[in-house]
Amino acid sequence: MLGFNFYRPSPRFIEPSHAREIIEELEFELQNSPRAAVMVGVFVNEGSPEALVRIAKESGVYAAQLHGDEPAEYCRTVSEFGAMLC
């Protein structure tokens, strides 16, 4: 797994567009490799489930890892959009 931090206050924050560039390059490099990597977006209290899904799609991550106070309903909504939670 490779994590991309989309929490703006974090010193490890990365813009979704920059994450996409990295992910696309890694996918190209690993396309014939038996060692695949799961690309994960790290989110903390993202404003809405829709915003989280938009960032995930823009960046190209396959899963979302939530580190805030997101309620169960928030998580259900994210899952309904097709984002895998881990």
PDB file of N, CA, C and O in Angstrom, chain B, residues numbered from 101:
ATOM      1  N   MET B 101       0.834  -1.186   0.000  1.00  0.00           N
ATOM      2  CA  MET B 101       0.000   0.000   0.000  1.00  0.00           C
ATOM      3  C   MET B 101       0.878   1.249   0.000  1.00  0.00           C
ATOM      4  O   MET B 101       1.922   1.315   0.649  1.00  0.00           O
ATOM      5  N   LEU B 102       0.410   2.217  -0.748  1.00  0.00           N
ATOM      6  CA  LEU B 102       1.055   3.528  -0.756  1.00  0.00           C
ATOM      7  C   LEU B 102       0.005   4.559  -0.397  1.00  0.00           C
ATOM      8  O   LEU B 102      -1.065   4.594  -1.004  1.00  0.00           O
ATOM      9  N   GLY B 103       0.301   5.404   0.588  1.00  0.00           N
ATOM     10  CA  GLY B 103      -0.660   6.396   1.039  1.00  0.00           C
ATOM     11  C   GLY B 103      -0.336   7.788   0.526  1.00  0.00           C
ATOM     12  O   GLY B 103       0.822   8.199   0.463  1.00  0.00           O
ATOM     13  N   PHE B 104      -1.396   8.500   0.162  1.00  0.00           N
ATOM     14  CA  PHE B 104      -1.284   9.888  -0.293  1.00  0.00           C
ATOM     15  C   PHE B 104      -2.146  10.733   0.632  1.00  0.00           C
ATOM     16  O   PHE B 104      -3.355  10.520   0.726  1.00  0.00           O
ATOM     17  N   ASN B 105      -1.536  11.679   1.308  1.00  0.00           N
ATOM     18  CA  ASN B 105      -2.190  12.450   2.350  1.00  0.00           C
ATOM     19  C   ASN B 105      -2.889  13.675   1.754  1.00  0.00           C
ATOM     20  O   ASN B 105      -2.243  14.581   1.227  1.00  0.00           O
ATOM     21  N   PHE B 106      -4.225  13.684   1.850  1.00  0.00           N
ATOM     22  CA  PHE B 106      -5.010  14.794   1.310  1.00  0.00           C
ATOM     23  C   PHE B 106      -5.559  15.705   2.412  1.00  0.00           C
ATOM     24  O   PHE B 106      -6.555  16.400   2.208  1.00  0.00           O
ATOM     25  N   TYR B 107      -4.913  15.699   3.570  1.00  0.00           N
ATOM     26  CA  TYR B 107      -5.306  16.570   4.676  1.00  0.00           C
ATOM     27  C   TYR B 107      -4.460  17.833   4.607  1.00  0.00           C
ATOM     28  O   TYR B 107      -3.281  17.815   4.958  1.00  0.00           O
ATOM     29  N   ARG B 108      -5.058  18.924   4.157  1.00  0.00           N
ATOM     30  CA  ARG B 108      -4.313  20.166   3.883  1.00  0.00           C
ATOM     31  C   ARG B 108      -3.435  20.664   5.025  1.00  0.00           C
ATOM     32  O   ARG B 108      -2.325  21.123   4.754  1.00  0.00           O
ATOM     33  N   PRO B 109      -3.864  20.601   6.288  1.00  0.00           N
ATOM     34  CA  PRO B 109      -2.987  21.099   7.354  1.00  0.00           C
ATOM     35  C   PRO B 109      -1.724  20.257   7.585  1.00  0.00           C
ATOM     36  O   PRO B 109      -0.802  20.704   8.268  1.00  0.00           O
ATOM     37  N   SER B 110      -1.678  19.066   7.032  1.00  0.00           N
ATOM     38  CA  SER B 110      -0.534  18.187   7.257  1.00  0.00           C
ATOM     39  C   SER B 110       0.689  18.640   6.454  1.00  0.00           C
ATOM     40  O   SER B 110       0.547  19.095   5.319  1.00  0.00           O
ATOM     41  N   PRO B 111       1.872  18.520   7.024  1.00  0.00           N
ATOM     42  CA  PRO B 111       3.085  18.832   6.248  1.00  0.00           C
ATOM     43  C   PRO B 111       3.322  17.814   5.131  1.00  0.00           C
ATOM     44  O   PRO B 111       4.139  18.053   4.241  1.00  0.00           O
ATOM     45  N   ARG B 112       2.625  16.698   5.170  1.00  0.00           N
ATOM     46  CA  ARG B 112       2.764  15.672   4.139  1.00  0.00           C
ATOM     47  C   ARG B 112       1.650  15.747   3.088  1.00  0.00           C
ATOM     48  O   ARG B 112       1.506  14.836   2.273  1.00  0.00           O
ATOM     49  N   PHE B 113       0.865  16.828   3.104  1.00  0.00           N
ATOM     50  CA  PHE B 113      -0.223  17.017   2.147  1.00  0.00           C
ATOM     51  C   PHE B 113       0.313  16.993   0.723  1.00  0.00           C
ATOM     52  O   PHE B 113       1.397  17.500   0.437  1.00  0.00           O
ATOM     53  N   ILE B 114      -0.481  16.385  -0.168  1.00  0.00           N
ATOM     54  CA  ILE B 114      -0.153  16.379  -1.587  1.00  0.00           C
ATOM     55  C   ILE B 114      -1.402  16.763  -2.373  1.00  0.00           C
ATOM     56  O   ILE B 114      -2.505  16.314  -2.059  1.00  0.00           O
ATOM     57  N   GLU B 115      -1.227  17.582  -3.380  1.00  0.00           N
ATOM     58  CA  GLU B 115      -2.346  17.953  -4.249  1.00  0.00           C
ATOM     59  C   GLU B 115      -2.817  16.709  -5.007  1.00  0.00           C
ATOM     60  O   GLU B 115      -1.991  15.901  -5.433  1.00  0.00           O
ATOM     61  N   PRO B 116      -4.119  16.545  -5.180  1.00  0.00           N
ATOM     62  CA  PRO B 116      -4.623  15.377  -5.916  1.00  0.00           C
ATOM     63  C   PRO B 116      -4.021  15.233  -7.314  1.00  0.00           C
ATOM     64  O   PRO B 116      -3.743  14.117  -7.753  1.00  0.00           O
ATOM     65  N   SER B 117      -3.819  16.341  -8.010  1.00  0.00           N
ATOM     66  CA  SER B 117      -3.247  16.264  -9.364  1.00  0.00           C
ATOM     67  C   SER B 117      -1.808  15.742  -9.340  1.00  0.00           C
ATOM     68  O   SER B 117      -1.399  15.010 -10.241  1.00  0.00           O
ATOM     69  N   HIS B 118      -1.049  16.112  -8.324  1.00  0.00           N
ATOM     70  CA  HIS B 118       0.328  15.618  -8.204  1.00  0.00           C
ATOM     71  C   HIS B 118       0.314  14.130  -7.850  1.00  0.00           C
ATOM     72  O   HIS B 118       1.129  13.359  -8.356  1.00  0.00           O
ATOM     73  N   ALA B 119      -0.614  13.734  -6.982  1.00  0.00           N
ATOM     74  CA  ALA B 119      -0.748  12.317  -6.644  1.00  0.00           C
ATOM     75  C   ALA B 119      -1.057  11.509  -7.904  1.00  0.00           C
ATOM     76  O   ALA B 119      -0.511  10.422  -8.093  1.00  0.00           O
ATOM     77  N   ARG B 120      -1.926  12.034  -8.762  1.00  0.00           N
ATOM     78  CA  ARG B 120      -2.275  11.324 -10.002  1.00  0.00           C
ATOM     79  C   ARG B 120      -1.035  11.115 -10.866  1.00  0.00           C
ATOM     80  O   ARG B 120      -0.856  10.036 -11.431  1.00  0.00           O
ATOM     81  N   GLU B 121      -0.181  12.125 -10.979  1.00  0.00           N
ATOM     82  CA  GLU B 121       1.044  11.980 -11.770  1.00  0.00           C
ATOM     83  C   GLU B 121       1.911  10.848 -11.222  1.00  0.00           C
ATOM     84  O   GLU B 121       2.429  10.030 -11.982  1.00  0.00           O
ATOM     85  N   ILE B 122       2.062  10.810  -9.912  1.00  0.00           N
ATOM     86  CA  ILE B 122       2.876   9.763  -9.278  1.00  0.00           C
ATOM     87  C   ILE B 122       2.245   8.402  -9.495  1.00  0.00           C
ATOM     88  O   ILE B 122       2.935   7.448  -9.854  1.00  0.00           O
ATOM     89  N   ILE B 123       0.947   8.301  -9.281  1.00  0.00           N
ATOM     90  CA  ILE B 123       0.237   7.023  -9.427  1.00  0.00           C
ATOM     91  C   ILE B 123       0.325   6.511 -10.855  1.00  0.00           C
ATOM     92  O   ILE B 123       0.573   5.324 -11.071  1.00  0.00           O
ATOM     93  N   GLU B 124       0.127   7.385 -11.829  1.00  0.00           N
ATOM     94  CA  GLU B 124       0.211   6.959 -13.230  1.00  0.00           C
ATOM     95  C   GLU B 124       1.609   6.443 -13.568  1.00  0.00           C
ATOM     96  O   GLU B 124       1.751   5.445 -14.275  1.00  0.00           O
ATOM     97  N   GLU B 125       2.633   7.118 -13.065  1.00  0.00           N
ATOM     98  CA  GLU B 125       4.003   6.658 -13.324  1.00  0.00           C
ATOM     99  C   GLU B 125       4.257   5.306 -12.655  1.00  0.00           C
ATOM    100  O   GLU B 125       4.852   4.411 -13.255  1.00  0.00           O
ATOM    101  N   LEU B 126       3.803   5.166 -11.411  1.00  0.00           N
ATOM    102  CA  LEU B 126       3.980   3.888 -10.707  1.00  0.00           C
ATOM    103  C   LEU B 126       3.236   2.760 -11.405  1.00  0.00           C
ATOM    104  O   LEU B 126       3.766   1.658 -11.542  1.00  0.00           O
ATOM    105  N   GLU B 127       2.017   3.025 -11.845  1.00  0.00           N
ATOM    106  CA  GLU B 127       1.258   2.000 -12.552  1.00  0.00           C
ATOM    107  C   GLU B 127       1.980   1.564 -13.816  1.00  0.00           C
ATOM    108  O   GLU B 127       2.005   0.378 -14.144  1.00  0.00           O
ATOM    109  N   PHE B 128       2.568   2.526 -14.527  1.00  0.00           N
ATOM    110  CA  PHE B 128       3.327   2.199 -15.735  1.00  0.00           C
ATOM    111  C   PHE B 128       4.539   1.341 -15.386  1.00  0.00           C
ATOM    112  O   PHE B 128       4.806   0.335 -16.043  1.00  0.00           O
ATOM    113  N   GLU B 129       5.270   1.743 -14.350  1.00  0.00           N
ATOM    114  CA  GLU B 129       6.472   1.016 -13.938  1.00  0.00           C
ATOM    115  C   GLU B 129       6.148  -0.397 -13.442  1.00  0.00           C
ATOM    116  O   GLU B 129       6.931  -1.324 -13.648  1.00  0.00           O
ATOM    117  N   LEU B 130       4.998  -0.557 -12.790  1.00  0.00           N
ATOM    118  CA  LEU B 130       4.649  -1.842 -12.177  1.00  0.00           C
ATOM    119  C   LEU B 130       3.722  -2.698 -13.027  1.00  0.00           C
ATOM    120  O   LEU B 130       3.281  -3.754 -12.574  1.00  0.00           O
ATOM    121  N   GLN B 131       3.416  -2.271 -14.247  1.00  0.00           N
ATOM    122  CA  GLN B 131       2.417  -2.975 -15.040  1.00  0.00           C
ATOM    123  C   GLN B 131       2.761  -4.433 -15.320  1.00  0.00           C
ATOM    124  O   GLN B 131       1.849  -5.250 -15.457  1.00  0.00           O
ATOM    125  N   ASN B 132       4.003  -4.782 -15.408  1.00  0.00           N
ATOM    126  CA  ASN B 132       4.388  -6.174 -15.656  1.00  0.00           C
ATOM    127  C   ASN B 132       5.022  -6.820 -14.431  1.00  0.00           C
ATOM    128  O   ASN B 132       5.679  -7.857 -14.527  1.00  0.00           O
ATOM    129  N   SER B 133       4.818  -6.199 -13.294  1.00  0.00           N
ATOM    130  CA  SER B 133       5.423  -6.696 -12.064  1.00  0.00           C
ATOM    131  C   SER B 133       4.401  -7.483 -11.243  1.00  0.00           C
ATOM    132  O   SER B 133       3.230  -7.107 -11.183  1.00  0.00           O
ATOM    133  N   PRO B 134       4.834  -8.559 -10.620  1.00  0.00           N
ATOM    134  CA  PRO B 134       3.914  -9.285  -9.738  1.00  0.00           C
ATOM    135  C   PRO B 134       3.677  -8.540  -8.427  1.00  0.00           C
ATOM    136  O   PRO B 134       2.822  -8.938  -7.636  1.00  0.00           O
ATOM    137  N   ARG B 135       4.419  -7.473  -8.193  1.00  0.00           N
ATOM    138  CA  ARG B 135       4.298  -6.707  -6.943  1.00  0.00           C
ATOM    139  C   ARG B 135       3.474  -5.448  -7.190  1.00  0.00           C
ATOM    140  O   ARG B 135       4.024  -4.371  -7.421  1.00  0.00           O
ATOM    141  N   ALA B 136       2.176  -5.589  -7.142  1.00  0.00           N
ATOM    142  CA  ALA B 136       1.293  -4.448  -7.343  1.00  0.00           C
ATOM    143  C   ALA B 136       1.153  -3.680  -6.030  1.00  0.00           C
ATOM    144  O   ALA B 136       1.343  -4.239  -4.949  1.00  0.00           O
ATOM    145  N   ALA B 137       0.828  -2.427  -6.133  1.00  0.00           N
ATOM    146  CA  ALA B 137       0.624  -1.594  -4.948  1.00  0.00           C
ATOM    147  C   ALA B 137      -0.799  -1.054  -4.960  1.00  0.00           C
ATOM    148  O   ALA B 137      -1.327  -0.690  -6.011  1.00  0.00           O
ATOM    149  N   VAL B 138      -1.409  -1.006  -3.796  1.00  0.00           N
ATOM    150  CA  VAL B 138      -2.721  -0.389  -3.647  1.00  0.00           C
ATOM    151  C   VAL B 138      -2.497   1.068  -3.267  1.00  0.00           C
ATOM    152  O   VAL B 138      -1.807   1.362  -2.292  1.00  0.00           O
ATOM    153  N   MET B 139      -3.076   1.967  -4.030  1.00  0.00           N
ATOM    154  CA  MET B 139      -2.937   3.399  -3.780  1.00  0.00           C
ATOM    155  C   MET B 139      -4.087   3.847  -2.874  1.00  0.00           C
ATOM    156  O   MET B 139      -5.258   3.662  -3.204  1.00  0.00           O
ATOM    157  N   VAL B 140      -3.739   4.435  -1.735  1.00  0.00           N
ATOM    158  CA  VAL B 140      -4.720   4.801  -0.716  1.00  0.00           C
ATOM    159  C   VAL B 140      -4.661   6.305  -0.450  1.00  0.00           C
ATOM    160  O   VAL B 140      -3.582   6.880  -0.306  1.00  0.00           O
ATOM    161  N   GLY B 141      -5.829   6.925  -0.387  1.00  0.00           N
ATOM    162  CA  GLY B 141      -5.920   8.326  -0.001  1.00  0.00           C
ATOM    163  C   GLY B 141      -6.187   8.433   1.490  1.00  0.00           C
ATOM    164  O   GLY B 141      -7.065   7.750   2.016  1.00  0.00           O
ATOM    165  N   VAL B 142      -5.441   9.276   2.167  1.00  0.00           N
ATOM    166  CA  VAL B 142      -5.623   9.506   3.601  1.00  0.00           C
ATOM    167  C   VAL B 142      -6.417  10.808   3.770  1.00  0.00           C
ATOM    168  O   VAL B 142      -6.016  11.863   3.279  1.00  0.00           O
ATOM    169  N   PHE B 143      -7.545  10.710   4.469  1.00  0.00           N
ATOM    170  CA  PHE B 143      -8.452  11.840   4.643  1.00  0.00           C
ATOM    171  C   PHE B 143      -8.740  12.061   6.124  1.00  0.00           C
ATOM    172  O   PHE B 143      -8.811  11.110   6.902  1.00  0.00           O
ATOM    173  N   VAL B 144      -8.904  13.329   6.505  1.00  0.00           N
ATOM    174  CA  VAL B 144      -9.258  13.684   7.880  1.00  0.00           C
ATOM    175  C   VAL B 144     -10.422  14.664   7.817  1.00  0.00           C
ATOM    176  O   VAL B 144     -10.255  15.812   7.406  1.00  0.00           O
ATOM    177  N   ASN B 145     -11.590  14.210   8.223  1.00  0.00           N
ATOM    178  CA  ASN B 145     -12.781  15.073   8.292  1.00  0.00           C
ATOM    179  C   ASN B 145     -13.005  15.875   7.008  1.00  0.00           C
ATOM    180  O   ASN B 145     -13.267  17.076   7.056  1.00  0.00           O
ATOM    181  N   GLU B 146     -12.900  15.205   5.872  1.00  0.00           N
ATOM    182  CA  GLU B 146     -13.171  15.863   4.592  1.00  0.00           C
ATOM    183  C   GLU B 146     -14.605  16.396   4.631  1.00  0.00           C
ATOM    184  O   GLU B 146     -15.495  15.731   5.161  1.00  0.00           O
ATOM    185  N   GLY B 147     -14.836  17.576   4.081  1.00  0.00           N
ATOM    186  CA  GLY B 147     -16.105  18.282   4.205  1.00  0.00           C
ATOM    187  C   GLY B 147     -17.360  17.468   3.943  1.00  0.00           C
ATOM    188  O   GLY B 147     -18.337  17.587   4.683  1.00  0.00           O
ATOM    189  N   SER B 148     -17.350  16.650   2.913  1.00  0.00           N
ATOM    190  CA  SER B 148     -18.524  15.843   2.577  1.00  0.00           C
ATOM    191  C   SER B 148     -18.060  14.556   1.911  1.00  0.00           C
ATOM    192  O   SER B 148     -16.953  14.493   1.377  1.00  0.00           O
ATOM    193  N   PRO B 149     -18.906  13.529   1.941  1.00  0.00           N
ATOM    194  CA  PRO B 149     -18.543  12.299   1.224  1.00  0.00           C
ATOM    195  C   PRO B 149     -18.316  12.553  -0.262  1.00  0.00           C
ATOM    196  O   PRO B 149     -17.442  11.944  -0.880  1.00  0.00           O
ATOM    197  N   GLU B 150     -19.104  13.449  -0.822  1.00  0.00           N
ATOM    198  CA  GLU B 150     -18.959  13.765  -2.250  1.00  0.00           C
ATOM    199  C   GLU B 150     -17.597  14.389  -2.544  1.00  0.00           C
ATOM    200  O   GLU B 150     -16.980  14.085  -3.565  1.00  0.00           O
ATOM    201  N   ALA B 151     -17.129  15.259  -1.653  1.00  0.00           N
ATOM    202  CA  ALA B 151     -15.812  15.883  -1.830  1.00  0.00           C
ATOM    203  C   ALA B 151     -14.710  14.836  -1.747  1.00  0.00           C
ATOM    204  O   ALA B 151     -13.757  14.871  -2.526  1.00  0.00           O
ATOM    205  N   LEU B 152     -14.837  13.903  -0.804  1.00  0.00           N
ATOM    206  CA  LEU B 152     -13.850  12.833  -0.663  1.00  0.00           C
ATOM    207  C   LEU B 152     -13.786  11.999  -1.946  1.00  0.00           C
ATOM    208  O   LEU B 152     -12.703  11.711  -2.453  1.00  0.00           O
ATOM    209  N   VAL B 153     -14.944  11.619  -2.458  1.00  0.00           N
ATOM    210  CA  VAL B 153     -14.987  10.802  -3.676  1.00  0.00           C
ATOM    211  C   VAL B 153     -14.411  11.574  -4.858  1.00  0.00           C
ATOM    212  O   VAL B 153     -13.702  10.998  -5.684  1.00  0.00           O
ATOM    213  N   ARG B 154     -14.706  12.874  -4.951  1.00  0.00           N
ATOM    214  CA  ARG B 154     -14.157  13.692  -6.040  1.00  0.00           C
ATOM    215  C   ARG B 154     -12.630  13.710  -5.989  1.00  0.00           C
ATOM    216  O   ARG B 154     -11.972  13.559  -7.018  1.00  0.00           O
ATOM    217  N   ILE B 155     -12.066  13.895  -4.794  1.00  0.00           N
ATOM    218  CA  ILE B 155     -10.609  13.911  -4.633  1.00  0.00           C
ATOM    219  C   ILE B 155     -10.027  12.540  -4.969  1.00  0.00           C
ATOM    220  O   ILE B 155      -8.991  12.448  -5.629  1.00  0.00           O
ATOM    221  N   ALA B 156     -10.686  11.484  -4.520  1.00  0.00           N
ATOM    222  CA  ALA B 156     -10.201  10.129  -4.811  1.00  0.00           C
ATOM    223  C   ALA B 156     -10.169   9.878  -6.317  1.00  0.00           C
ATOM    224  O   ALA B 156      -9.200   9.329  -6.842  1.00  0.00           O
ATOM    225  N   LYS B 157     -11.228  10.280  -7.001  1.00  0.00           N
ATOM    226  CA  LYS B 157     -11.269  10.086  -8.457  1.00  0.00           C
ATOM    227  C   LYS B 157     -10.235  10.954  -9.167  1.00  0.00           C
ATOM    228  O   LYS B 157      -9.570  10.500 -10.098  1.00  0.00           O
ATOM    229  N   GLU B 158     -10.105  12.195  -8.726  1.00  0.00           N
ATOM    230  CA  GLU B 158      -9.135  13.104  -9.348  1.00  0.00           C
ATOM    231  C   GLU B 158      -7.711  12.588  -9.186  1.00  0.00           C
ATOM    232  O   GLU B 158      -6.901  12.686 -10.108  1.00  0.00           O
ATOM    233  N   SER B 159      -7.411  12.045  -8.026  1.00  0.00           N
ATOM    234  CA  SER B 159      -6.045  11.606  -7.742  1.00  0.00           C
ATOM    235  C   SER B 159      -5.739  10.216  -8.299  1.00  0.00           C
ATOM    236  O   SER B 159      -4.590   9.912  -8.620  1.00  0.00           O
ATOM    237  N   GLY B 160      -6.762   9.379  -8.411  1.00  0.00           N
ATOM    238  CA  GLY B 160      -6.539   8.026  -8.899  1.00  0.00           C
ATOM    239  C   GLY B 160      -6.303   6.990  -7.814  1.00  0.00           C
ATOM    240  O   GLY B 160      -5.899   5.866  -8.114  1.00  0.00           O
ATOM    241  N   VAL B 161      -6.552   7.351  -6.540  1.00  0.00           N
ATOM    242  CA  VAL B 161      -6.387   6.358  -5.473  1.00  0.00           C
ATOM    243  C   VAL B 161      -7.519   5.330  -5.557  1.00  0.00           C
ATOM    244  O   VAL B 161      -8.597   5.616  -6.080  1.00  0.00           O
ATOM    245  N   TYR B 162      -7.256   4.135  -5.034  1.00  0.00           N
ATOM    246  CA  TYR B 162      -8.218   3.035  -5.102  1.00  0.00           C
ATOM    247  C   TYR B 162      -9.029   2.894  -3.828  1.00  0.00           C
ATOM    248  O   TYR B 162     -10.094   2.277  -3.836  1.00  0.00           O
ATOM    249  N   ALA B 163      -8.535   3.463  -2.728  1.00  0.00           N
ATOM    250  CA  ALA B 163      -9.174   3.283  -1.429  1.00  0.00           C
ATOM    251  C   ALA B 163      -9.009   4.543  -0.604  1.00  0.00           C
ATOM    252  O   ALA B 163      -8.148   5.378  -0.881  1.00  0.00           O
ATOM    253  N   ALA B 164      -9.862   4.671   0.433  1.00  0.00           N
ATOM    254  CA  ALA B 164      -9.797   5.817   1.336  1.00  0.00           C
ATOM    255  C   ALA B 164      -9.578   5.325   2.758  1.00  0.00           C
ATOM    256  O   ALA B 164     -10.241   4.398   3.223  1.00  0.00           O
ATOM    257  N   GLN B 165      -8.650   5.956   3.429  1.00  0.00           N
ATOM    258  CA  GLN B 165      -8.397   5.683   4.845  1.00  0.00           C
ATOM    259  C   GLN B 165      -8.812   6.941   5.606  1.00  0.00           C
ATOM    260  O   GLN B 165      -8.273   8.023   5.374  1.00  0.00           O
ATOM    261  N   LEU B 166      -9.775   6.786   6.516  1.00  0.00           N
ATOM    262  CA  LEU B 166     -10.329   7.929   7.233  1.00  0.00           C
ATOM    263  C   LEU B 166      -9.713   8.029   8.620  1.00  0.00           C
ATOM    264  O   LEU B 166      -9.648   7.043   9.355  1.00  0.00           O
ATOM    265  N   HIS B 167      -9.258   9.236   8.973  1.00  0.00           N
ATOM    266  CA  HIS B 167      -8.589   9.447  10.260  1.00  0.00           C
ATOM    267  C   HIS B 167      -9.219  10.567  11.068  1.00  0.00           C
ATOM    268  O   HIS B 167      -8.564  11.175  11.915  1.00  0.00           O
ATOM    269  N   GLY B 168     -10.474  10.836  10.809  1.00  0.00           N
ATOM    270  CA  GLY B 168     -11.130  11.917  11.539  1.00  0.00           C
ATOM    271  C   GLY B 168     -12.246  11.381  12.409  1.00  0.00           C
ATOM    272  O   GLY B 168     -12.190  10.262  12.919  1.00  0.00           O
ATOM    273  N   ASP B 169     -13.249  12.205  12.561  1.00  0.00           N
ATOM    274  CA  ASP B 169     -14.412  11.866  13.375  1.00  0.00           C
ATOM    275  C   ASP B 169     -15.615  11.556  12.489  1.00  0.00           C
ATOM    276  O   ASP B 169     -16.749  11.867  12.852  1.00  0.00           O
ATOM    277  N   GLU B 170     -15.376  10.952  11.344  1.00  0.00           N
ATOM    278  CA  GLU B 170     -16.454  10.693  10.405  1.00  0.00           C
ATOM    279  C   GLU B 170     -17.467   9.723  11.010  1.00  0.00           C
ATOM    280  O   GLU B 170     -17.091   8.652  11.486  1.00  0.00           O
ATOM    281  N   PRO B 171     -18.749  10.092  10.993  1.00  0.00           N
ATOM    282  CA  PRO B 171     -19.775   9.197  11.524  1.00  0.00           C
ATOM    283  C   PRO B 171     -20.047   8.035  10.567  1.00  0.00           C
ATOM    284  O   PRO B 171     -19.635   8.058   9.407  1.00  0.00           O
ATOM    285  N   ALA B 172     -20.734   7.038  11.066  1.00  0.00           N
ATOM    286  CA  ALA B 172     -21.037   5.840  10.271  1.00  0.00           C
ATOM    287  C   ALA B 172     -21.781   6.194   8.985  1.00  0.00           C
ATOM    288  O   ALA B 172     -21.511   5.606   7.938  1.00  0.00           O
ATOM    289  N   GLU B 173     -22.697   7.130   9.048  1.00  0.00           N
ATOM    290  CA  GLU B 173     -23.465   7.517   7.858  1.00  0.00           C
ATOM    291  C   GLU B 173     -22.542   8.089   6.778  1.00  0.00           C
ATOM    292  O   GLU B 173     -22.736   7.816   5.594  1.00  0.00           O
ATOM    293  N   TYR B 174     -21.558   8.866   7.170  1.00  0.00           N
ATOM    294  CA  TYR B 174     -20.565   9.415   6.241  1.00  0.00           C
ATOM    295  C   TYR B 174     -19.854   8.263   5.532  1.00  0.00           C
ATOM    296  O   TYR B 174     -19.702   8.274   4.311  1.00  0.00           O
ATOM    297  N   CYS B 175     -19.425   7.278   6.307  1.00  0.00           N
ATOM    298  CA  CYS B 175     -18.705   6.127   5.752  1.00  0.00           C
ATOM    299  C   CYS B 175     -19.597   5.336   4.799  1.00  0.00           C
ATOM    300  O   CYS B 175     -19.142   4.899   3.742  1.00  0.00           O
ATOM    301  N   ARG B 176     -20.855   5.152   5.165  1.00  0.00           N
ATOM    302  CA  ARG B 176     -21.787   4.432   4.286  1.00  0.00           C
ATOM    303  C   ARG B 176     -21.938   5.164   2.956  1.00  0.00           C
ATOM    304  O   ARG B 176     -21.939   4.547   1.891  1.00  0.00           O
ATOM    305  N   THR B 177     -22.064   6.480   3.033  1.00  0.00           N
ATOM    306  CA  THR B 177     -22.234   7.267   1.807  1.00  0.00           C
ATOM    307  C   THR B 177     -21.001   7.157   0.919  1.00  0.00           C
ATOM    308  O   THR B 177     -21.132   7.006  -0.296  1.00  0.00           O
ATOM    309  N   VAL B 178     -19.824   7.228   1.494  1.00  0.00           N
ATOM    310  CA  VAL B 178     -18.582   7.081   0.725  1.00  0.00           C
ATOM    311  C   VAL B 178     -18.564   5.712   0.046  1.00  0.00           C
ATOM    312  O   VAL B 178     -18.219   5.604  -1.131  1.00  0.00           O
ATOM    313  N   SER B 179     -18.931   4.674   0.783  1.00  0.00           N
ATOM    314  CA  SER B 179     -18.952   3.312   0.229  1.00  0.00           C
ATOM    315  C   SER B 179     -19.952   3.198  -0.923  1.00  0.00           C
ATOM    316  O   SER B 179     -19.691   2.506  -1.908  1.00  0.00           O
ATOM    317  N   GLU B 180     -21.087   3.872  -0.799  1.00  0.00           N
ATOM    318  CA  GLU B 180     -22.103   3.829  -1.855  1.00  0.00           C
ATOM    319  C   GLU B 180     -21.597   4.437  -3.149  1.00  0.00           C
ATOM    320  O   GLU B 180     -22.050   4.054  -4.228  1.00  0.00           O
ATOM    321  N   PHE B 181     -20.669   5.376  -3.061  1.00  0.00           N
ATOM    322  CA  PHE B 181     -20.067   5.978  -4.246  1.00  0.00           C
ATOM    323  C   PHE B 181     -19.036   5.037  -4.884  1.00  0.00           C
ATOM    324  O   PHE B 181     -18.510   5.326  -5.958  1.00  0.00           O
ATOM    325  N   GLY B 182     -18.756   3.929  -4.229  1.00  0.00           N
ATOM    326  CA  GLY B 182     -17.818   2.966  -4.780  1.00  0.00           C
ATOM    327  C   GLY B 182     -16.407   3.061  -4.241  1.00  0.00           C
ATOM    328  O   GLY B 182     -15.534   2.318  -4.689  1.00  0.00           O
ATOM    329  N   ALA B 183     -16.156   3.938  -3.305  1.00  0.00           N
ATOM    330  CA  ALA B 183     -14.815   4.036  -2.715  1.00  0.00           C
ATOM    331  C   ALA B 183     -14.628   2.942  -1.681  1.00  0.00           C
ATOM    332  O   ALA B 183     -15.492   2.732  -0.830  1.00  0.00           O
ATOM    333  N   MET B 184     -13.521   2.256  -1.749  1.00  0.00           N
ATOM    334  CA  MET B 184     -13.211   1.225  -0.762  1.00  0.00           C
ATOM    335  C   MET B 184     -12.607   1.901   0.466  1.00  0.00           C
ATOM    336  O   MET B 184     -11.693   2.718   0.354  1.00  0.00           O
ATOM    337  N   LEU B 185     -13.127   1.550   1.628  1.00  0.00           N
ATOM    338  CA  LEU B 185     -12.591   2.104   2.880  1.00  0.00           C
ATOM    339  C   LEU B 185     -11.654   1.108   3.523  1.00  0.00           C
ATOM    340  O   LEU B 185     -11.914  -0.095   3.515  1.00  0.00           O
ATOM    341  N   CYS B 186     -10.571   1.604   4.076  1.00  0.00           N
ATOM    342  CA  CYS B 186      -9.647   0.715   4.793  1.00  0.00           C
ATOM    343  C   CYS B 186      -9.200   1.363   6.070  1.00  0.00           C
ATOM    344  O   CYS B 186      -8.419   0.777   6.819  1.00  0.00           O
TER     345      CYS B 186
END
